[in-house]
Amino acid sequence: MRKSGLLSALAYLSTARAATPEEWRARSIYQIITDRFARPGGDISSPCNTKDQVYCGGTYQGIIDRLDYIQGMGIDSIWISPITAQIAENTPSGSSYHGYWQSNLYELNSLFGSAEELNALAAELHARNMYLMVDVVVNHNGWAGEASSVDYSQFVPFNSKDQYNEPCDIDYDDQSSIEDCWLVTTGTSLPDLKTSDPGVAEVFNSWITGLVSNYSVDGLRIDTVKHVEKEFFPAFVEAAGVYSIGEILDGDPAYTCPYQDYMPGVLNYPVYYPLLETFQATTGSMGRLIEGMNGVSQACADPSLLGTFSENHDTPRFASYTDDIALAQNVLAFNVLADGIPIIYAGQEQHYSGGNDPDNREAVWLSGFPTDAPLYQLIASANKLRTFAAANEPEYITTLTSVLSNDEHTVAMKKGNVVTVLTNVGANGGDASITVEGTGYTGEVMDVISCEPQAVEGGNLAVTLSGGAPKVFYPVEALAGSGLCETT
């Protein structure tokens, strides 16, 4: 594991004020597009056509009403959309329901709810020992029109053209261009803030301190991090005083991992891509996933602070590649039990299948929020075991996952006393078998997904995966008090 002095310093900046990176390690996160999760009053029938790209009516109160549903998956933190006021116009690209076209840092998006309702959400989360993570945007504002038509005086507080970089299209082979040019210059353009300007940075730092304090925020997800110069972030993270995780949309660990020198966490795109390649079809190679895991463990300063995910609002749903429920189960078992902080994207537990944006931003309320859905149940069992292991094994969260055995289509991985066995043969691929050596187990173990016990012989497990489903083992004698597989 690569060490970073700056990372260590960042890890302790916030200890006196709010949730630290150390406190976030054992958490699990449910990502919510606020407008698309839950309408208030229990409404599960109001339509929402994703292709319209307009507000559909999800609110902070709607989230409060459905916290039991989220907690039922063993999830103890939520990540919500940016809360700032947005451009009001409907554009050829739709409306600002997603929260990434901000116009005023100092006002809330009233369509999500009032300040009182946002504070009520934070209070209810904290009463349940849950954390609140808020998405924030420091790279750009939103403008309903071409770059040439921007009226900078309409923005608050950055209302002067000299606080923005000049419009230009990004050359992704040039890091300076990535940081200084605009993500979008036509249609709904995204004026790029000059975060290298000390005055702009100072305003942002003051603003984030107030936002975290005013709304009892426990963590930040920072949007479009690679489009902002790295040097902006240490002071911003310090001013926030909470764990912060950045979006660096790149699958190369050599590019993505060094951002941990500037903020505690990054989204784990370097594992997301090989995970997808391995499981989106039964022809995938388990070696590709192992290669991705090794790349991150070697390049990242602290993999336990990465956000591990298999879906989000910027990527196609996994079920858009394949409707094979067994493959989805394996992906989610990895998602929850591999290294890092697991992030589940709202609707994933209901096997939603939308493709590229905007189709992947479905209204979760239209599912009816069933808690007996197979993926909901798997997430619940895996999360419950992860939380139990973290509480009972002091080194569990920071211990890197090791591969015990693998072949082209099956892998057995160990983290602490948890052994996870995955396969990509799929629901119709017949049984997959593997002998797992070096488990360290004695006596009997339990597959906490099926609640079927299994004997261990000489520390080895002879595992048969039926119907392509994963298995997750834990010593039977250590399960007491976990709430898993009550028959034990």
N, C-alpha and C positions, 0 to 999 in steps of 0.2 A: 504494500500500500504506500503510495507516494506521500511524503510528509510535506506540510506547508505551514511555516510559521505564521503567515498572515491568516490562514484558516483558523489556527488555534486562537489567534487574537480575536477574530470575528466571533468565534464560538462563545466568548465570554463577555462580549460588549453589552449584552442585553440582560445579564443575570439579575440586575436590580429592578428591572422594569416589567418584563413580561416573559412569555414563553420562549425558552432558549432552544438552540439546536438540539442539545442533549435531551430536552423534554419532548421534542418532536420525533425523535428517532423511533420510539415504540408506538407512535400513532399510526392510524390509517385514515385516508382522506377520501371523501366523496365529492367529486367535482360536479358543480351545479351551474348550468346556465340559468340564472335567476328567472328569466322570463319563460323558461320552458320546463320547469320542474313541477310546480304545484300552484294552482289557483286557490285563492282563499275560499273558505266555506265548504270544503270537501268536493268541489266541482271536479268531476272526472269525465265530462262529456263535451265540454266546449271544444270546437274544432281548432286545429292549428295546422295550416298547410305550410310546410317548411319552404317550399319554393316561392311563396309570397314574400318571405324574408321581412315580416313585420312583427310587431309586438303581439303576443298571444295571451298575455295576462298573468303570468307567474309573478309572485310577490314574496316579500319577506314573511308576511303572515302565512302564506301558503307553505313555506318551508317549515315554520314553527309547527303548523298543523300536522306535518308528516315526519317529525323527528323520530317518532317511535319506529317508523318504517326504516329509516336510515340506521338507527341503533340496532335494529333487529339483525342487521348484517354484521354486527360486531364492529361497526365503524364509529370512531370517536372524534372525527373532525370533518368540517365541510369547507370547501373552497367555493366562493360565490363570485359572480361576475363583477367587473368594475362598478363601483357605486356612484361615480361622478356624473354630473349632468352631461347630456349628449346633444349632438345636433338634432334639431326637431324635424328637419325636412325628410320626407320620403324621397329616395334617390333611385336612379336606375339600378343600383345595387341593393335596394331595400332600405330598411330603417336601421336604427342603431340599437335594436333589441339586445345585441350581444354585449354592448358596453365598451367597444373599442374605438368609438368615434367621439371622444370627449371634447367638450367645448368650454367647460367651467369647472376648475378643480374644487372650488369652494362651495358648490351646490351639489345636492344629491339628485340622482335620477328619480324623480317623483313617481314615475310609472312602476317602480319596484316597491315603493312605499316611503313613508316619512322617516325622519330621523328617530322619532319615538319608536317606530316599528323595527328599524334596524337595531336600535339599542335593546329592544325587547327580544329580538332574535339572539343577540350576543348574551343577554342575561339568561335566557332559557338554555342556551348551549352550555354556559358555564355552570348552571344549576345541575346539569346532567354530566358534568366533568367532560364536556366536549370543547373543542377548540374551533375558533373562527379564523379562516384564512380568506383574505380579500385580494382579488386580482387588481393590479395597478399598472398603469401605462405611463411611461416617462419618455418614450421615444417620439410620440407624435400626438397631434390633435386630429379631429376629423373636419372635413369641409365638403359640403354638397356641391361639388363643381370641379372644374379644372384647376390645376395649379396656378395658372395665369389669372384666375378670377378671385383668389383668396383675399378676403378683407380681414386682415389680421386684427383689426380693432375690435372684432366681435368675440375674441377669445378672452378668457379670464383665467389666470392673471397675465398670461404671456400675450400681450396685445400690440406688440411692435414687431415689424418685419425683421429687424436686426436680431431678434431672439430666435430666429429660425435659419436653418441652412437653406441655401439656394436650391430650387427644384432641379433634380437630375434623376435619371433612371439608374438603377443599381447595376453595377458590374460585379457579379458574385465571385469573380476571381481576384478582386481587389478589396482588401479589408477596409481601407479608408473609404471606398465607395459604399461598402455595406453600412458603415457607420454614419456617413454624412449625407447620402442621397435619400430620396423619399421612397417609401415602400410602394406608394401609388401616386401617380401624377395626373391621371385622367379619370373621368367619371367622378366617383367619390374619392377625392384626393386626401392624402394624409400628410399635412405639413409637418416637416421633421424639425423637432426642437433642437436648438443648439446647446445641448447639454454640456459641451466643453466650455461654455461661457460660465465663469464663476458666479455671476449674478443669477443665471438660470438655475444652476445647481443649488445655490443657497435658498432660493424660493422653494424648490422641490424638497430640500431637506427639512425646512420649516413646516411645509405642508404635510409631509408624511408623519412627522412627530405628532402633529395635531390630529391627523386622521386615526392613527393607532390609539391615541388617548381618548378621543371623543367617542369612538365606537367600540372600545374594548377589544381591539383586534389582536389576535394571538400570532398571526403569521401572514406573510405576503407571498403571492405568486407574482413575479415580475414579468411582464409581457415583452416580447421582441428584444431580448437582452443583447443579442449579437449585433443589433443595429445601433447600439450605444457604446461609446468608448468605455473600456473596462475601468478606467480610472474614476469614472463617475460613481461607481457602486459602493466602495467601502464606506464613504461618508454617508451615503444614503441609507445603507443597511444599519450603520451605527445610529443615525437619527431615528430610524424606525424602532430600533431596540427589540426586534423580534426576529425569529427565524425567517429567512427569505429564501425562496427557491426561484431560479431563473429559467426562462424558456430560451434555450439555444437550439434552434431547429437544425441539427446537424448530427449525422450518425457516426462521425469520426471521433473516437475518444481523444485522439491527440488534439483535436480542435475544441471539443466541448469540455473536457475535464479541467483544463487550466482555469476556467471561469470560477472554479471552487476557490481559487486564490483571492477572489474578489467578493464572493458571497458564499454562505454556507452550503447551499444546495443548488442542483441543476436538475432539470427533467432528463430522465435517462433515455434519450433518443438512441445512444449507441447500443443499448440492449433492445429497445423497441423494434428496430428494423430487423435484426436477426431473429427475434422472437416471432415476428410476423412471417418472415420467410420460412421458418421452420414448421409453423403450424397452419398456415393458410391453405395448405394442400397436403395430402398424404405422401406426396413425393419429396417433401422437404427433408433436409438433413439435420440430424441432431448436432452434428459437428459444427454447423454454422452458429447455433445458439451458444455452444460451449466457447467457441472462438470469441463471440461478442462479450460473454461474461468475463473471459480472461483479459480482454482488452480493457475493460472498465476497471477491473481489480488492479491492473498494473498502472493505469494512467490517472485514475481519479484519487484525489487526496483522501476522501472518506466516502466509500460507496454507501455507507449506512445512512447518509444524509441526502442521497439522490431520491428523486421521485420516480418510482417504477410504475409503469402504466402499460396498458395494451390497447387503450382507446382514449381519444380526447376529441374536443370540438373542432380540431383542425385536421384530423385524420379520419379516413373512412372507418365505419364500424367494422369490427372483426367479422360479424355475420354478413357483411356485404361481400366478403370474399368466399365464404362457405357457410352453409346453414347447418353443418355437421355439429351437433350439440356436444359430442365428445371432444372434438378439437377445441371448442370454446371452453369446456371445463378444464382441459389441460392448460390452456393459456391463462385462465384465471387462477388456477392453483399456483402456477409460477408467479404470476402478478403479485399475489399476496405473500408468498412464502420465500421468495428469493431476496437478495440483498436490497436494501433501500426501504423507503417509506411507500407502501402501496397506495396507489390512487385508482379509484374506480370511477368511471365516467357515468353520470346518471343515465339510466336506461340500459346500460350494459348488462345489468342483472336480469333484465327482461328480454335479453337476446335481440335488442333492437338492431336493425340491419341497414340503416341509412348509409349511403355512400359518401361522396365528397360533399363538403360544405356547399349548400346549406342542408342537404338531405340528412346529414348526421346530427342535426340539431332538433330532434323530434320532441314533442310534448310528452313528458313522462306520465302526466296524469291520465293520458288516454289508455295506459296499460291497466288502470284500475288499482295499481299498487299491490298486486298479489304477493304474498310472502311465501307461497308454496312453490314458486317457480324454481326449476332445477338450479339455475345459476345463482339465484338469490340464496338458496340453501347452501350451495357450495361455498360461496363467499362467506356466509355466516360461520360455517364450520372452520374454514381455513383461518379466518380472522380471529375467531375465538381461541384457536390453538396458538396462533402467533402471540396474542396478548398474554395467554397463560404461560407460554415458554419464556417470554420477555420478563415476566414477573418472577419466575422461579429459577431462571438460569441467568446469573449476572452478566455473562459475556455473550448471551444469545444474539442480541441485536447487532453487536459490532463484530461478531465472528463472520468471516466471509464464507459463503457457500462453497463447498467442495464437491467435485464430481467423484462418486464412488465407482460407478459402472456405467457404461453406455455402449450402444451399438448405433446403427444408422438411424433407427426410428424410436429408440427408447433411451431414457437416461434416468439414473438414480442420483439424487443430490442430497447432501447432508448439511444442515445448519443447526448447531447445537445438538439436541437430541431428536430433532425432526428430520425424518428421511422422506423426501418427496420423489415419487416415481412417476414419470410422464412418458407419454407415447403419442405419436402422430399418425398411428395406423387408421384412426377414425372409427366411427360407430359401426361401420360395415366391414372393417378390415380383419375381423376375427380376433383371437386372443394374441396378446403380445406377452412374451415371457422374458424374464431377465433374472439372473442370480446376482444379488447385491452383496458384495463382500465388504468387510471392514466396517460394519455398522456400529460396532461397539455395544450392541444390544446383548442382553442376556434375558432369558425368560421369554415372556409373551409380549407382543406389541399389538397395538390396535390401529386399524385403518380408520381414521376419524371421519372420513367421507362416507364410507358404507357402514361404519361401526361393526366391522367384522374383525375378530382377533386372529392372530397368526403366531405360530411358534417360531422361535429363532433357533437355528442349529449352528453352534460354533461361531456365533457372531454374524452368520450369513442368513440372508433372506432369499428364498425362492419365490419370486413374485410373478403372478399371472394377472395381467390387466385385461379384464373382460369387457367387450363392447367398446374398447378404446378409452375407457374412463381412467382418470388418474387415481393414485393411491397416496395417502399421506399417513406415515406411521409415527407412533409415539409409544413409549413404554407404558404398558397397562398399569403397572404399579405406581407410575408417576402422574396418572391422569386424575387422581382423586381431587375433587374440588374444582375441576375445570368446567363442569357443566356439559362436557362432551360425552356422548355414548353412555348415558346414564346407567345402562345395564351393568357396567363395570363396577 
